[in-house]
């Protein structure tokens, strides 16, 4: 992985984690946790969405990646909230 790819991954992870934290109220994290949540969310989305037959638009790959990663991060935060409440 090149330095540029690593930086893009970290930035997308941070944005996705931050957006997921805004969507799932009560989950404000710092920058590092936003990155981790966003990257894990991207992994979840990358695994789940193809199984559901959902593909990403090729016309806007960065925006699509941020949206997919954000949805995956929201799923992660909701699951963590449910586990925490149990």
Secondary structure, DSSP 8 states (H G I E B T S, - for coil): --HHHHHHHHHHHHHHHHHHHHHSTT----HHHHHHHHHHHHHHHHHHHHHHT----STTHHHHHHHHHHHHHHHHHHHHHHHHH-
